[in-house]
Amino acid sequence: MNSPQAIILGITGGIACGKTETGRILSAEGFKVLDSDFLAHELMGKGRSVYAAVVEHFGDAILAEDGKIDRARLGKNVFADPQAREALNRLVHPAVIAAAKGWIEECREAQEDAAVLVPLLFEADWTEGWDAVICVTAPEEQIFQRLEKRGMSREEARKRIAAQMPQPEKAARADFIIENGGTPDALRNRIIGLVEEIRREKRKSYE
């Protein structure tokens, strides 16, 4: 059940737009923050049900020597092949969403502000249950620069960007947009101001 005291945010956006940094800022502001990518990694751990389903579909070629899923090998497969990517999403998304919804329910019951970082929020059709969905965007050239700093070639960066829903489409479907093309302080100020706006709107709905 929704609480006027706490707010639950879905944070989405394209690769290298600043979702992780947004999560850090929210955490510093007292939010509990869950990264769905880390949750997916956990659920694909050796011995978990998602691990078994992914290995059955993609084969032993995606495994490292210790038997764990090699995310780099799996990533090369799915980013090069849209059908493989869709298959992986079908195997992983339901389990991630179910686990995250359980976590959100615990936050609501404890009346704790919470945010979930969900890169593929719209792709997974997970649009219900949030007090607001925020899309973090960034100028394309800055995205390329950030990915190059992570050691990614421009060609690989283009593939990763092309594999996602276009930024304008994500932004159009979100409740709020945070444009992360400036300084870290500007990002922090925008987030804090937006949180207060969302909190005020939620309080009004209970009056």
C-alpha positions in Angstrom: 0.0 0.0 0.0 1.3 3.5 -0.8 2.4 5.7 2.0 2.4 9.5 2.1 5.6 9.4 4.1 7.7 7.4 1.6 8.3 7.6 -2.1 9.3 4.8 -4.5 11.1 5.9 -7.6 12.0 4.0 -10.8 15.2 5.3 -12.3 15.9 4.5 -16.0 17.9 5.9 -18.9 20.4 4.9 -21.6 23.8 3.5 -21.0 26.3 5.9 -19.5 23.7 8.6 -18.8 24.2 8.7 -15.1 21.8 6.2 -13.5 24.4 4.9 -11.1 25.5 8.4 -10.0 21.8 9.3 -9.5 21.5 6.3 -7.3 24.6 7.4 -5.3 23.1 10.9 -4.8 19.7 9.4 -3.7 21.5 7.1 -1.3 23.3 10.0 0.2 19.9 11.7 0.6 18.6 8.8 2.7 17.1 6.6 0.0 17.5 2.8 -0.1 18.7 2.1 -3.6 18.5 -1.2 -5.5 20.4 -1.7 -8.8 18.5 -4.2 -11.0 21.7 -5.0 -12.9 23.4 -6.2 -9.7 20.2 -8.1 -8.8 20.3 -9.8 -12.2 23.9 -10.7 -11.6 23.0 -12.2 -8.3 20.1 -14.2 -9.7 22.4 -15.6 -12.5 24.8 -16.9 -9.8 25.8 -20.5 -10.0 23.1 -22.7 -8.6 20.3 -20.2 -9.0 17.2 -20.9 -11.2 18.0 -18.1 -13.6 21.6 -19.5 -14.0 20.2 -22.8 -15.1 17.8 -21.3 -17.6 20.4 -19.1 -19.1 23.0 -21.8 -19.4 20.4 -24.2 -20.9 19.6 -21.7 -23.6 23.0 -20.3 -24.4 25.2 -23.4 -23.7 28.4 -24.0 -21.9 30.3 -21.5 -24.1 29.2 -18.6 -21.9 30.8 -20.2 -18.8 34.1 -19.3 -17.2 36.5 -22.0 -16.0 34.9 -21.9 -12.5 31.5 -22.7 -14.0 30.1 -19.2 -13.4 28.5 -17.3 -16.2 31.1 -15.1 -18.0 29.2 -11.9 -18.4 31.6 -10.6 -21.1 31.1 -13.7 -23.2 27.3 -13.5 -22.7 27.3 -9.8 -23.5 29.1 -10.4 -26.8 26.4 -12.9 -27.8 23.4 -10.8 -26.9 24.6 -7.4 -28.1 25.5 -8.8 -31.5 22.1 -10.6 -31.9 18.7 -9.0 -31.2 17.0 -12.4 -30.9 19.6 -13.6 -28.4 19.1 -10.4 -26.4 15.3 -10.8 -26.4 15.7 -14.4 -25.3 18.0 -13.4 -22.4 15.6 -10.7 -21.3 12.7 -13.2 -21.3 14.8 -15.5 -19.1 16.0 -12.8 -16.6 13.5 -10.0 -16.4 10.6 -11.8 -14.7 12.8 -13.1 -11.9 14.5 -9.7 -11.4 11.1 -7.9 -11.3 9.6 -10.4 -8.9 12.6 -10.0 -6.5 12.7 -6.2 -6.8 8.9 -6.0 -6.1 9.5 -7.9 -2.9 12.2 -5.5 -1.9 10.0 -2.5 -2.8 7.1 -3.9 -0.6 9.5 -4.2 2.3 10.5 -0.5 1.8 6.9 0.6 1.7 6.0 -1.3 4.9 9.0 0.3 6.6 8.0 3.7 5.1 11.4 4.1 3.7 12.2 6.2 0.6 13.5 3.9 -2.1 14.7 3.9 -5.7 15.3 1.1 -8.2 17.8 1.6 -11.1 16.2 -0.2 -14.1 17.9 0.4 -17.4 15.3 -1.6 -19.3 12.2 -0.4 -17.3 10.1 0.4 -20.4 11.5 -2.5 -22.4 10.3 -4.8 -19.6 7.0 -3.0 -19.4 7.5 -2.4 -15.7 5.6 0.9 -15.5 3.3 0.2 -12.6 3.9 0.6 -8.8 6.1 3.7 -8.9 5.4 7.0 -7.3 7.4 8.4 -10.3 9.6 7.1 -13.1 12.6 9.3 -13.8 14.6 9.1 -17.0 18.3 10.2 -16.8 19.5 11.5 -20.2 22.9 12.9 -21.5 24.2 14.3 -24.7 25.4 11.6 -27.1 29.0 12.8 -27.4 29.3 12.8 -23.6 27.9 9.2 -23.6 30.6 8.2 -26.0 33.3 9.9 -23.9 32.1 8.1 -20.8 32.1 4.7 -22.5 35.5 5.3 -23.9 36.8 6.0 -20.4 35.4 2.6 -19.4 37.6 1.1 -22.1 34.9 0.6 -24.8 35.7 1.3 -28.4 33.4 3.8 -30.3 32.1 0.9 -32.5 31.2 -1.2 -29.4 29.7 1.9 -27.8 27.5 2.4 -30.9 26.3 -1.2 -30.7 25.4 -0.9 -27.0 23.5 2.4 -27.6 21.7 0.9 -30.7 20.6 -2.1 -28.6 18.6 0.1 -26.3 15.4 2.1 -26.7 16.3 5.5 -28.0 16.7 8.2 -25.4 13.9 10.4 -26.7 11.5 7.6 -26.5 12.5 6.7 -22.9 12.2 10.4 -21.9 8.8 10.8 -23.5 7.4 7.8 -21.5 8.9 8.9 -18.1 7.2 11.1 -15.6 10.3 13.3 -15.1 13.6 13.8 -17.0 17.0 14.6 -15.6 19.4 15.9 -18.2 22.9 14.9 -17.0 25.1 17.0 -19.3 26.5 19.4 -16.7 28.5 19.2 -13.4 28.0 16.7 -10.6 26.6 19.5 -8.4 24.1 20.4 -11.1 22.9 16.8 -11.2 22.7 16.6 -7.4 20.6 19.9 -7.2 18.3 18.7 -10.0 17.7 15.4 -8.2 17.1 17.0 -4.8 14.7 19.5 -6.3 12.8 16.8 -8.2 12.5 14.6 -5.1 10.9 17.4 -3.2 8.5 18.1 -6.1 7.5 14.4 -6.2 7.1 14.3 -2.4 4.9 17.4 -2.4 2.7 16.0 -5.2 2.3 12.7 -3.3 1.3 14.6 -0.1 -1.3 16.5 -2.0 -2.9 13.3 -3.2 -3.5 12.3 0.4 -5.0 15.6 1.5 
